[in-house]
Amino acid sequence: MTGRHDDPTPPGTFEGVERRATPGGGSAAAAAAAPVEPALARRHARQLALLRAVSTRLTHTASPAEVAELLLDTLAAAYAATWVALYRANPDGTFSRRTLRPAPDDLAAFERDGAPPQVAGPAVTRLHYAPDAPLLAGPSLDDPDPARLLGAAMAVPVDDQGSRLGWLAVGPRDASRDAGAVGGAAPAGGTPYDEVDLRFLGLVAHFAGPRIAYADLAAAYRHASLIDAPTGLGNRRAFEERFEEELSRSNRTGQPMALVLCELDRASAFVARHGATGRDETLRAVAESVSQSVRRSDTVFRHGDTRIAVIITNTDASGARIAGERMRSSVAALLPPAVAESLTCSIGIAALKGVHKPLSLATLALYNKADEALHRATRDGGNRCVVR
């Protein structure tokens, strides 16, 4: 392949191995005495510094998105590439390009227009040919290596305990920024990648694999901790987190938001008749009905035994009342098979607009207003919406 060294192991202390001259060592003594090219030495030093930094920072990086951002920032700094990307494995065996880093010259347009840099590879690929070793792009179109399939100049798999988590892909060098990355004057068109560059990419992937797996597992546990199992809705903890986020966004933008609390009428008697199993099955049907009655931008949560909370964004009290009436009508039309009786619900609504500080008091005030409206709807006979 173009640009590869005959000896893939460079002299010096790369990869933590130091070559020392020994008496009568022959080739070892000659290798130790061989001069190291200044450009290669600078490149080794730069890559080692980046490797130490990324390995240290990975231990303090929690989410999969943060891990991906750190990896691509490191590769962008190491290679002066036109683009670097992380492909992640999908359940169906394909790999999707989840994260992409453009060259700094393209960054302003990328942030302004949202247009990704030019990438030859597909956004999703099956990668039938998946060797364990990192690869440079082959010199021929007949070479079916992953680098070519991804439209990259280099590609390396990211694995953990025999499981393929994804691929790191690096585009060609940006000739205008090439000199700083390779440690010397760059030829026209950019310096081709070689085995030294490929080995560094493999080391980054080696450190990244276990951390990506851990971040995925932590994210899965966190997601599970925020889900109410019987209904599939977000639970009370998820509601509190999202409620504060949306209220903070409303404060920043000045857009109104509303909170809708929906509770089954005569809930205590209902649970006494049908038990916890009947309650959960009924609430699952109610949750699905309520979710279909609101916009996709609105979020629905289970907030109690028979209570559902809905956060409605960019909507004032009158708009929230319309949504609340749709919820009430949809619940009244249900006939869950688990209980075989008609259902009704009471709905309390509160809305907020403008800047309200401190945020913690605004959160409590909005929830208390919706709760008071719900109790009023219940006292007045139920099966109605009340706006507070």
C-alpha positions in Angstrom: 0.0 0.0 0.0 1.1 3.5 -0.7 3.1 5.2 2.0 3.9 2.2 4.2 7.3 1.8 5.9 9.2 -1.5 5.5 9.7 -1.6 9.2 6.3 -0.9 10.9 8.0 -0.4 14.3 9.7 3.0 14.5 12.8 3.5 16.5 12.8 5.2 19.9 10.3 4.7 22.7 7.1 4.5 20.7 4.5 2.2 22.3 6.6 2.3 25.5 9.4 0.1 24.2 12.9 1.5 24.4 15.6 0.0 22.2 19.0 -0.1 23.9 22.4 -0.9 22.5 24.0 -4.1 23.9 27.6 -5.3 23.5 27.8 -7.5 20.4 24.2 -6.8 19.7 24.8 -6.5 16.0 21.5 -5.4 14.5 20.2 -4.2 17.8 23.2 -1.9 18.2 22.8 -0.7 14.6 19.2 0.0 15.2 20.0 2.0 18.4 22.6 4.0 16.6 20.4 4.7 13.6 19.5 8.4 13.6 15.8 9.3 14.0 14.3 11.7 11.5 13.4 14.9 13.3 10.0 15.0 11.6 9.2 11.4 12.7 10.4 12.2 16.3 8.2 15.2 16.5 5.2 13.2 15.2 5.9 10.5 17.8 6.1 13.1 20.6 2.9 14.7 19.5 1.0 11.4 19.2 2.3 10.2 22.6 1.2 13.4 24.2 -2.3 13.1 22.6 -2.5 9.5 23.6 -1.7 10.2 27.3 -4.2 13.1 27.3 -7.1 11.0 25.7 -6.4 8.0 27.9 -6.6 10.2 31.0 -9.7 12.2 29.9 -11.5 9.0 28.9 -11.6 7.9 32.6 -13.5 11.1 33.5 -15.9 11.0 30.5 -19.4 9.5 31.2 -21.8 9.6 28.3 -21.4 7.9 24.9 -21.7 11.3 23.2 -19.0 12.8 25.3 -16.7 9.8 24.6 -17.3 10.2 20.9 -16.6 14.0 21.0 -13.3 13.4 22.9 -12.1 10.8 20.4 -12.8 12.8 17.4 -11.3 16.0 18.9 -8.1 14.0 19.5 -8.0 12.6 16.0 -8.7 16.0 14.4 -5.7 17.4 16.4 -3.5 14.5 15.5 -4.0 14.2 11.7 -5.1 17.6 10.3 -7.7 15.5 8.3 -10.5 17.0 6.3 -12.9 15.0 8.4 -12.9 12.3 11.1 -15.9 10.1 12.0 -17.2 7.5 14.4 -19.4 4.7 13.1 -21.4 2.9 15.8 -22.9 -0.6 15.5 -26.7 -1.0 15.1 -28.7 -4.0 16.3 -29.3 -5.1 12.7 -25.6 -5.5 12.0 -25.1 -2.2 10.2 -22.8 0.6 11.2 -24.1 4.2 11.3 -22.0 7.4 11.2 -23.1 8.9 14.5 -20.5 11.6 15.0 -18.5 13.7 12.5 -15.8 16.3 12.8 -15.2 18.7 9.9 -11.9 20.5 9.3 -11.7 23.8 11.2 -12.0 25.7 7.9 -15.4 24.0 7.4 -16.5 24.5 11.0 -18.1 27.9 10.6 -20.2 26.8 7.7 -21.0 23.6 9.5 -22.3 25.4 12.6 -24.1 28.1 10.5 -25.8 25.9 7.9 -25.7 22.5 9.6 -24.2 21.0 6.4 -21.7 18.2 7.1 -18.4 18.2 5.3 -17.9 16.2 2.2 -17.6 12.6 3.1 -17.2 9.9 0.4 -18.5 7.1 2.6 -22.1 6.1 3.3 -24.0 7.2 6.4 -24.9 3.6 7.0 -23.0 0.5 5.9 -23.1 -3.2 6.6 -19.4 -3.7 6.3 -19.5 -7.4 5.2 -15.7 -7.4 5.2 -14.5 -6.6 8.7 -11.0 -7.7 9.6 -9.6 -7.3 13.1 -6.6 -5.2 11.9 -6.7 -1.5 11.2 -6.4 -0.7 7.5 -5.2 2.1 5.2 -7.3 2.6 2.1 -6.2 0.2 -0.6 -4.5 1.5 -3.8 -7.1 -0.4 -6.0 -10.9 -0.3 -6.1 -10.7 -4.1 -6.0 -9.4 -3.9 -2.5 -12.5 -4.4 -0.3 -11.2 -3.0 2.9 -13.4 -1.0 5.4 -11.4 2.2 4.8 -12.5 2.3 1.2 -16.0 1.2 2.0 -16.3 4.1 4.5 -14.7 6.5 2.0 -11.8 7.1 4.4 -8.1 7.1 4.1 -7.8 5.0 7.3 -10.2 3.0 9.3 -9.8 1.0 12.5 -12.4 -1.2 14.4 -13.4 -0.3 17.9 -13.9 -3.6 19.9 -14.5 -4.7 23.5 -14.3 -8.3 24.6 -14.9 -9.7 21.2 -17.8 -7.3 20.4 -17.5 -4.9 17.6 -18.8 -1.5 18.8 -17.9 0.5 15.7 -15.2 2.0 13.5 -13.1 5.1 13.6 -12.6 6.6 10.2 -10.2 9.3 9.1 -10.5 11.3 5.8 -7.5 12.5 3.7 -5.3 15.2 5.1 -6.1 18.8 4.6 -3.1 20.0 2.6 -3.4 23.6 4.0 -2.9 22.3 7.6 -0.7 19.4 6.9 2.7 20.7 8.0 1.8 21.0 11.7 0.4 17.5 11.9 3.2 15.6 10.2 6.0 17.7 11.8 7.6 19.1 8.7 7.0 20.6 5.3 4.0 19.0 3.6 4.0 18.1 -0.1 1.4 19.3 -2.5 -1.9 17.5 -2.0 -1.1 16.5 1.6 1.1 13.7 3.1 -0.2 10.2 2.7 -0.9 8.3 5.9 1.6 5.6 6.9 1.9 2.8 9.4 2.8 5.3 12.2 -0.4 7.1 11.7 -2.3 3.9 11.5 -0.7 2.5 14.7 -1.7 5.6 16.6 -5.3 5.3 15.4 -5.3 1.7 16.5 -4.0 2.7 20.0 -6.8 5.3 20.3 -9.4 2.6 19.4 -7.8 0.2 21.9 -8.3 2.7 24.8 -11.7 3.8 23.5 -13.3 0.4 23.2 -13.8 -0.5 26.9 -14.8 3.1 27.7 -17.4 3.2 25.0 -18.8 -0.1 26.3 -18.9 1.2 29.8 -20.6 4.5 28.7 -23.2 2.5 26.7 -23.9 0.3 29.8 -24.2 3.3 32.1 -26.5 5.1 29.7 -28.7 2.0 29.5 -28.9 1.8 33.3 -29.7 5.5 33.5 -32.4 5.1 30.8 -33.9 2.2 32.7 -33.9 4.2 35.9 -36.0 6.9 34.3 -38.6 4.6 32.8 -41.8 3.4 34.5 -42.0 -0.3 33.6 -45.8 -0.9 33.6 -46.6 2.1 31.2 -43.3 2.7 29.4 -43.5 6.4 30.3 -40.9 8.4 32.0 -41.1 8.1 35.8 -41.3 10.8 38.4 -37.5 11.3 38.4 -37.5 11.8 34.7 -40.4 14.2 35.0 -38.6 16.3 37.5 -35.5 16.5 35.4 -37.4 17.4 32.2 -39.7 19.8 34.0 -36.7 21.9 35.2 -35.1 21.8 31.7 -38.2 23.0 30.0 -38.9 25.7 32.6 -35.3 26.9 32.2 -35.7 27.0 28.4 -38.9 28.9 28.8 -37.1 31.5 31.0 -34.4 31.9 28.3 -36.7 32.2 25.3 -39.7 33.8 26.8 -41.9 31.1 25.3 -44.9 29.9 27.4 -45.2 26.4 28.7 -47.9 24.5 30.5 -48.2 21.6 32.9 -51.2 19.2 32.6 -52.0 16.7 35.4 -54.4 13.9 34.6 -55.8 11.5 37.2 -58.4 8.8 37.1 -61.6 9.7 38.9 -62.4 7.7 42.1 -58.9 6.2 41.9 -59.0 4.7 45.4 -62.1 2.7 44.8 -60.8 1.7 41.4 -57.6 0.2 42.8 -59.6 -1.5 45.6 -61.8 -3.2 43.0 -59.1 -4.2 40.5 -55.9 -4.4 42.4 -52.4 -3.3 41.4 -52.4 -5.4 38.2 -55.7 -4.0 37.0 -54.5 -0.5 37.8 -51.2 -0.9 35.9 -52.9 -2.4 32.8 -55.5 0.3 32.8 -52.9 3.1 33.3 -51.0 1.6 30.4 -54.0 2.0 28.1 -54.6 5.5 29.5 -50.9 6.4 28.9 -51.1 5.3 25.3 -54.3 7.3 24.8 -52.9 10.5 26.4 -49.7 10.2 24.4 -51.6 10.0 21.1 -53.6 13.1 22.1 -50.5 15.5 22.4 -47.8 16.6 20.0 -44.5 14.7 19.6 -42.7 17.7 21.2 -44.8 17.3 24.4 -43.7 14.7 27.0 -45.8 12.3 29.1 -44.8 10.9 32.4 -46.3 8.6 35.1 -46.3 10.8 38.2 -48.2 8.6 40.7 -50.4 5.5 41.2 -53.1 6.8 38.8 -51.7 10.2 37.8 -50.1 11.2 34.5 -48.2 14.5 34.0 -47.8 16.1 30.6 -45.3 18.9 29.9 -46.6 21.0 27.0 -44.1 23.4 25.4 -44.6 26.7 23.6 -48.3 26.7 24.5 -50.3 29.1 26.7 -53.2 28.2 29.0 -55.9 28.2 26.2 -53.8 25.9 24.0 -53.1 23.6 27.0 -56.9 23.5 27.7 -57.6 22.3 24.2 -55.0 19.6 24.6 -56.5 18.7 28.0 -59.9 18.3 26.6 -58.6 15.9 23.9 -57.0 13.9 26.7 -60.2 13.8 28.7 -62.3 12.7 25.7 -59.8 10.0 24.7 -59.8 8.5 28.2 -63.6 8.6 28.4 -63.7 6.6 25.1 -61.5 3.8 26.5 -62.8 0.4 27.6 -59.7 -1.4 28.9 -60.2 -5.2 28.8 -58.6 -5.6 32.2 -61.4 -3.8 34.0 -64.3 -3.8 31.5 -65.8 -0.5 32.8 -65.8 3.0 31.5 -63.2 5.4 32.7 -63.2 9.2 33.4 -60.4 11.5 34.5 -60.0 14.9 36.0 -57.4 17.3 34.5 -55.7 20.3 36.1 -53.8 22.8 34.0 -51.3 25.6 34.8 -49.3 27.7 32.4 -46.3 30.0 32.8 -44.9 32.7 30.6 -41.9 35.1 31.0 -38.9 35.0 33.2 -39.4 33.7 36.7 -36.6 33.5 39.3 -35.4 31.6 41.2 -36.1 28.6 39.0 -36.7 26.2 41.9 -39.6 28.4 43.2 -41.0 28.8 39.7 -41.0 25.0 39.3 -42.8 24.5 42.6 -45.3 27.3 41.9 -46.3 25.9 38.5 -46.7 22.4 39.8 -48.8 23.5 42.8 -51.0 25.6 40.5 -51.7 22.5 38.3 -52.2 20.3 41.4 -54.8 22.8 42.9 -56.6 22.9 39.5 -56.7 19.0 39.5 -58.1 18.9 43.1 -60.7 21.5 42.1 -61.8 19.4 39.0 -62.1 16.3 41.3 -64.2 18.2 43.9 -66.5 19.5 41.2 -67.5 16.0 40.2 -64.6 14.9 38.0 -64.5 14.3 34.2 -63.5 17.9 33.5 -60.6 20.2 32.9 -59.8 23.1 35.2 -57.3 25.8 34.3 -55.6 27.6 37.2 
